[in-house]
Amino acid sequence: MIETLSDDLKRGGSQNDVCFGSWVFPAIPAKYIADVYVEGTGAYKNRTNLTDANNRYREVARYDARPLVSWCTDTDVIDEKAALQTTIESAISTAYAEFVLGRKDVGDDAVWAAYIANLNELGLARYLEVSEIYAYGE
């Protein structure tokens, strides 16, 4: 009997610990692992390094993925989120450009503190609250 890719994946394949948190392809077929990642090859070394790095990250990772679709029907929440998001994203984009262009020094603690304070004044905490309500309900 010839094993298909889908059969292998249904059995779990090999955990994809190279692409941490990958939802696109969470498992790599076991035959692929055996054929491609031969010990001593560049692919094997690369996979080993990536796996090690992801395993270290996994220890402190925070699983906080948001749903792709929101079923929020509260128009007040939707409007507030949209307004705050526009304001905050604009401030972030402006600051990003200023940092990149050297108009502001990202290494200066006072400048960075002012940037964070500005985001807080614009309602960052409320935006995060509203985003939770928008994504998950009250």
C-alpha positions in Angstrom: 0.0 0.0 0.0 1.3 3.4 -0.9 1.0 6.0 1.9 -0.3 9.4 0.8 0.8 12.7 2.2 -2.6 13.1 3.8 -2.5 9.7 5.4 0.9 10.6 7.0 -0.4 13.9 8.2 -3.6 12.3 9.6 -1.3 10.2 11.8 0.5 13.4 12.9 3.5 13.4 10.6 6.4 15.0 12.4 5.8 18.1 14.5 6.9 21.2 12.7 9.1 22.8 15.3 11.0 24.9 12.8 8.0 27.2 12.1 6.9 28.0 15.7 3.2 28.4 15.8 2.7 27.6 12.2 -1.0 27.2 11.3 -0.3 26.9 7.7 1.6 23.6 7.9 1.9 22.5 11.5 3.2 19.0 10.6 5.9 17.9 8.2 5.4 14.4 6.6 7.7 11.8 8.2 9.0 10.6 4.8 10.1 14.2 4.0 12.0 14.4 7.2 13.8 11.2 6.5 14.6 12.1 2.8 15.6 15.7 3.2 17.1 16.2 6.6 20.0 13.7 6.3 22.5 14.1 9.2 25.6 16.2 8.2 23.9 18.1 5.3 23.3 21.8 5.3 19.5 21.2 5.5 20.0 19.1 8.6 22.2 21.7 10.3 19.8 24.5 9.4 16.8 22.5 10.8 18.7 21.7 13.9 19.5 25.4 14.5 16.0 26.5 13.8 14.5 23.8 16.0 16.8 24.7 18.9 15.9 28.4 18.6 12.2 27.7 18.5 12.4 25.3 21.5 14.1 28.1 23.5 11.3 30.5 22.4 8.6 28.0 23.2 9.6 28.1 26.9 8.5 31.7 27.2 6.0 31.9 24.4 2.6 33.5 25.0 -0.2 32.0 23.1 -2.5 34.8 22.4 -3.7 34.4 18.8 -6.8 36.3 17.9 -9.6 34.8 15.9 -9.5 35.7 12.2 -13.2 36.5 12.2 -15.0 38.6 14.7 -18.7 38.2 15.3 -19.0 41.5 17.2 -22.4 43.1 16.6 -22.1 46.0 19.1 -21.8 49.0 16.8 -20.5 51.2 19.7 -17.6 48.7 20.2 -16.9 48.5 16.5 -16.9 52.3 16.1 -14.7 52.9 19.2 -12.2 50.2 18.1 -12.0 51.7 14.6 -11.4 55.3 15.9 -8.8 54.2 18.5 -7.1 52.0 16.0 -6.8 54.7 13.4 -5.4 57.2 15.9 -2.9 54.8 17.5 -1.7 53.3 14.2 -1.2 56.8 12.8 0.9 57.7 15.9 3.0 54.5 15.5 3.6 55.1 11.8 4.6 58.7 12.4 7.0 57.7 15.2 8.4 54.8 13.2 9.2 57.2 10.3 10.8 59.7 12.7 13.0 57.0 14.3 14.0 55.6 10.9 14.8 59.0 9.5 16.8 59.9 12.6 14.6 62.8 13.6 14.1 61.0 16.9 16.7 58.8 18.7 15.2 55.4 19.5 18.2 54.8 21.9 17.3 57.9 24.0 15.3 56.7 27.0 13.5 60.0 27.4 12.4 60.0 23.7 11.2 56.4 24.0 9.3 57.2 27.3 7.7 60.2 25.5 6.6 57.9 22.7 5.1 55.4 25.1 3.4 58.2 27.1 1.9 59.5 23.9 0.4 56.1 23.0 -1.0 55.9 26.5 -2.5 59.4 26.2 -4.1 58.4 22.9 -5.9 55.5 24.6 -3.7 52.5 24.1 -5.0 50.7 27.2 -8.6 51.3 26.2 -7.8 50.2 22.6 -6.5 46.9 24.0 -9.6 46.4 26.1 -11.9 47.2 23.2 -9.9 44.8 21.0 -10.5 42.0 23.5 -14.2 42.7 23.6 -14.3 43.0 19.8 -12.5 39.7 19.3 -14.0 37.6 22.1 -17.1 39.4 23.4 -17.5 40.7 26.9 
